[in-house]
């Protein structure tokens, strides 16, 4: 296999998909860093409040990401099989499910912000500011979900530059409007965190408008084919929900687990809450680079599986995992080397600086393994195996991570950094189990006729794609 593997072609395909996605996420993280720096000038309380509101957004992300993962499974495999009707119908189904989540969270943020903030922290000053922010930013949630659905479709059909241009428009709009609305420039009143929230809403609208205009201009035959998006039949809905259900369970249970972790961390000292908000922004930088490899893995592996090329999918999958880990390691070294100026620019000093650096160092120590786990899970999902990574992640989160975090933070009252470190203790164990599954090849489970026929030829002993027989 190694002699026949076409490295130049593989690296070109990875670069074409991964680089625009990584740049898109880098832009978004840069915008978040600028947000944090601007809000930091208002005080640590404001930084902490907006950071906790971002955790509510992350819970929404967990609610709809199951549908994104399931959708990308179908988009990429149907793209490999050149099945236009399958792409259009699965996109309409994905969009409908995702928008239901986005609208629900938007209504919760606008109508019940007090309850949300009381859940995340017991600090009245932080609650008050968070309520002001949520009431406005809730209008951005359906727009975020819509842009994510469009980006998932465009990436799986190898139009990755269009979401990148949408992000450029969004980040530019957000930075300019933050400067105007937070501080009251150009004759407008200074709105503080409410200005940051309003800027987010407008920036999301700019993102969607840019994507729609560019998709129309390029003649993309799926994104704007509205009449073809909702021609579902029972077999499609059944297959879609069957594949999505494990991913939805994973994302919802992991999202609830992360909410519990954030509730514990939200009851640490105010300096720790501010440090956590800054750390989450820097974490987005690492995840942004990871997302490029994740998208490349989902598209390249899923396309091969759908097109009936399981051998190529297998060969690409483990190479993508190790490449992702290599780049994350290099990025981590750069962040550690530059932590002093970065954290200072983001308003950290004294105890908050110490805690922010501690969180960053702990996270980066686990990030290489953590991103390897995520990339493997996304690879399994794109190939049709939505269960294995899900089961492992849920079991370890609820049986190991949550009990440790709750006990150390709420019962034993350990120092903040030790509580934080408990969030990642399961990663090495899961990595070993995921690696074993990766090299077995039993995660290749096509949904297209072409893929099913090729799988039978590649692995003739495995009559049922779900049985645990090693393929090589």
N, C-alpha and C positions, 0 to 999 in steps of 0.2 A: 504493500500500500504506500509506504513512504517513497519508494522510487517513482511511482506513478503520480504522486500528488503534485498538482500544478501550483507551486507556491506563488509565482508572479501573478497569475490570474486570481488566485485566492486573495492575496494582499490588496490587489486593485479593487476587487469587489468589496472587501472589508472597508477600505478607505472611502469608497464612493458612498457607502451607507453610514459608517460609523463617524466619519469626520464631520459631516453636516449636523448629525444628531448631537455629537459632543459639543460642537460650536453653539448649537441652539441652546443646550443646557448650560453651557458656559456663559452665554449671554444672559440667560435667566438668572443664574447665580450672581453674575456681576450686578444685575439690576437689584437683586435682593441685598447684596452687600452695600450698594449705594443707598438703598432704602434704610438699612440698618445704621449706616453712618449718619444719615440725615436725622433719623429719629433719635439716635444716641445723643445728639446735641440738645434734645429736649430733656434727657435724663434717663437713668437706669430703670425707673418705674415704667416709662413709656416703652422702652426696649423690651422689658419683660412682658408687658401686656400684649404687645403686637406679636411677640414670639409665641405666647400661649394661644393666641388666636390662630396662628399658623398651624398649631397642633390640631385644632378643630378642622382646618382645611385638610390636614393629613388624614384625619378620620374619614372625611368625604372621599379622599383619594382611595382609601382602602375599600370604600363602598362601591366605587365604580370600576376599580382596576381589574376586578374579576371578569367583567365584561370586556375590557380592553384585551386582557390576555386571551380570552376565548375568541374574541373577534379576530385578533392577529393570527391565531391558529388557522382559522378558516380563510382569512384574506390571503395569507402567504401560500397555503396549500392550493387554493383555487387559482391563485396567480401562477403558480408553477404548472397547474393543469390547463391554464388558459381558459378557464370557465368564467366568462363575464357575468352570466346570470347568477352564479353562486356568489361572486364577490358583491354584486349589488344587493342581493337579498340579505346576505349576512351582515353587510354594513348597515342596512336599515334596521335590522333587529338589534344590532349592537348599539346604534345611536339611540333607539327608543329606550332601551334598558338604562343606558348611561344617563340620559336626560332625566329620567325618573329620579335617579339618585341626586343629580345636581339641583333639581328644583326642590326636592325635599330638604336638603341641607341649606339652600338659600332661604327658604321660608323659616327654618329654625333659627338661622342667624339673624334675620330681620325681625322676627316676632318674639323670640325668646332668648335674647342675648344675655340677660341677667342669670338665668339658670345655667347657661353654658359656662359663664365665667366662674360662678360659684362651684361648679364641678371641678374646674381645672386649678383653682387656687383659693386659698383662704385669706389672701391679702386684699382688704377693701380698696386700697388705692389702685391696685392693679386691676381689680374687677371693674371699677368705674371707667377707667380708660379703655379697657377691652370692650365694654358694652358700646361705647361710642364708635369704636372701630368696626365691630361686627355688624351693627345696624346698617352700615353703608356697604361694606365689602361683601355682604351676603348677596347683593345684586350681581356680583362678579362670578359667583359660583356656577350658575348654569352656563355662562360664557366660557369659563375654564373647561368645563366638561365637553362642550361642543368643540372647542379648539383641539382638545385631546383626541376626540373621536376622529376628527378630520385628519389630524397628524398621523394617527395609527394607520388609517387607510392609505394615506399618501406614502408612508414609509414602506408598507408592505407591497405597494405597487411601484416601488423604486423611484418615487418622486420626492426624495428627501430634502431637496433644496427649498421647496415651497414652504414647509413649516419653518425652516430656518429663516427665510425672509419675513415670515409672519412674526417670529420672535424678535427679529431686529426692529421691526416697526413697534412692537409692543414695548420692548425695553427702552427704546428711545423716547417713546411717548410717556412712559412711566417716570423716567428720570426727570424729564423736563417738567412734567406736571407736579412731581413731588417738590421740586425746587420752587415752583410757583405757589402751590397750594399749602404746603406745610409751613412755609415761612412768610407767605403773603407778599410775593413780588408782583410786579406789573400792575400794581394798584388793587390787587385782590386781597381779601382779608386772610390773615394767618389762621389756618384751620388745624394745625398740629396733626395728630394721628387721624383725624377725620379727613384731612387733605390727602394723606397717604392712601386711605381707603378709597376715596373718590378717584384718585389717580389710577389705582389698580383696576377699577371698573372700566374706565375709559380706555386704558391700555389693552385690556382683554378684548374690547370691541374693535380696537385697531388691529389686533392680531387676526381676528376672524375675517374682517373686511379684506385684509391683505391676502389671506389664504384663498378666499373666494374669488377675488379678482384675478390672482395669478393662476388658479386652477382653470378658470374660464378662459383666460388668455392662452394657456397651454393646450387647451382642448382635452383636459383629463376626462375620460369617458365614464368615470364612476362617481366622483364626488358630487356632481351636480345633476345626476340622473335621478331626480326625485321620484318620478313615476315608477321607476324600477326598484326602488328601495324597499317597498312594502308589499311585495308579491310573495308572501310567505306561504308555505304549506306545512302540514303537520310534521312531515319527516324532517324538514329543515329545523323547525323549532325544537323538536325532540332531540335531534343530534346536537344542536347548539347548546341547549340547556344541559344536556348530559355532559358535554365537554366543559361548559362554564361552571357547573355546580361545584366541583371540587375547588376550582380557582376562587369562586365567590366565597365559599366557606373559609378558605385559607385567608383571603384578604380581609374579610369581616372579622374573623377571630383574631388575626394578627393586629388588625386595626384597633379592636377593643383592648387587646393586650397592651398595645402601645399607649392607648389612652390611660390605662391603669398606671403604666410606668410614668407618664406625664403628670398624672395626678400626684404620684409620690414625689416626683421631682419638683412639682409646683408648690409643694409644702416645705421646700428647703428655704434658706435665707434669701432675701431679695437679690443679693450679689450673685448667688448661684442661679437664680432664675434669669437674670440678665446675661450671665455667662452662657447659659444653655441656649438662649435665643441667638447669640452670636455663633455658638458652635453649630447650631442647626443650619445656619447660612453657609458655613464652611463645609459642612457635611454635604450640602447640595452640590458643591463643586466636585467632590469625589463621586457622588452619585451621577452627576452630569457626564463625567467621562465613562463611567460604567454603562450608562444608558446607551452610549454609542455602540459598545460591544454587544449589549443586550439586544438592541434593535438589529444589528448585523446578524447575530445568532438566530433571532426569530425569523428574519427574512430569508437568509441563505439556507439555513437548515430546513425551515418549513417549506420553502420553495422546492428544494431537492426531494423532500419526502412526498409532497403533492405531485411532483412530476415523475415519480417512480424511479428515483435515484438514491436508494437508501445507503449504498456504500459511500457515495460522496457526502451525504448528510452526516454519516458517522465520522468520516475522516475530518470534516470541517469542525464538528462540534467540540472535540477535546482541544483542538488547536485554538479555537476561539476562547475557551475557558482560560487557558494558560496565558494567552496574549493579554486578556483582560487583567489578570492578576499581575503580570509584569508591569503594565502601564500604571495600575493603581499603586504599586510599590514605588515607582518613580515619582508619581505625583505626591505621594505621602512624604517622601524625602524632601521635596521642594517646599511643601507646606511647613514642615518642621523647621527647615532652614530659615524661612521667611516669617515665622510666627510673630516675632517681635513687632515689626512694622505693621503687619496686617491687623493684629489684635489692637494695637494702639490706635490705628485709624478708625477702627470700629468702636471706639469709645471705652475700651477696657483699661482699667488701671487698678493697682492695689490687689485686693482680694478677688475681685471679679476677673482680673487678668490671670491670676494664678489658677483659678478654677477653669477658665476658658481654655488655657493651655493644657491643663491636666486632662480635660475632656477630649481635646483634640488628639493628644498623644495616646490616650487609651484607645480611642476609636481607630486611629491609624494603625495601631499594633494589631488590631483584629481585622482591618479593612481588606487586606489581601485575601484572607480566607473568606470573609463575609461576601465580598463581591464575586469570588469564585462560586460560592453557594448560589447566589442570585443568578449568575449567568447560566449555571447548570440547570436551575429550575426553569428559567425562561426557555432554554433549549429543549428541555423535556416537553414543556407545554406546546411549543410551536410544532413539535414532531407528533403531537397527539396524546402524550402522557401527562395528563393534568393532575394526577393523583399522587405520585410518589413524593415529589418535593413538598406538596401540600401537607401530606400526612406527617412527614418528618418535622416540618416547621411548626405545625400546630402542637404536636406532642411535646416538643422541647420547649416551646414558648410557655405552655400552660403547666407543664409538669416540673420544669426546672427554673426558667428565667423569672416568671412572675412571682412564684413563692419566695425566691431569693431577694428580688427587688423589694417586695412588700415587707418582708421580715427585716431586712437591713435598714430600710428607710423609715418604716412606720412603727416598728416594734423595738428594734435594737438601737435605732437612731445612730447608725454609723456615719462617718464623714461622707460628704456628698460624693467625692470621687470614688470611694469604694462602692457606694450604692450604684453609681453610674457604670462602673466596671462590670457589675453583675448582669447588665443588659446583654452582654456578649459571650457569656461563658459557654453557651451551647454551640457556638460556631465551629470549633475544631472537630467536635464529635460528628456533627452533621456533615462536615466536609468529607470525612472518611467514608461515611455511608453513601453520600452522593457520588463520590468517585467510583465506588464499586458498581453502582447502578449505571453510571455513564459508560463504562467500558463493557458492560454486558450487552448493550445495544437494544435491550427490550423496551426502551422508551420510544422507539420508532413505531408509531401507530397511525397510519394514514387514514384520512377521511375521504380521499378521492379514489375512483376505480383504478386509475393508473398506478397510484401508490400501493393499493392493496395487491394488485397483480405482481408488481415488482417485489414486494415484500415476500410473497410466497416463493419466488425464485431465489431471492437472496438468502432467506432463512427457511428452507423447506420443512425443517422439523418443527417449526412453530406454527401449528395449525391455527391457533387462536392468538392474535396479536397481544393479548393480555397475559399469556402464560410466560413463566419465568425461565426461558431457555436461552442460553447464551448464543448470540450471533457474532460472527467474526468474518 
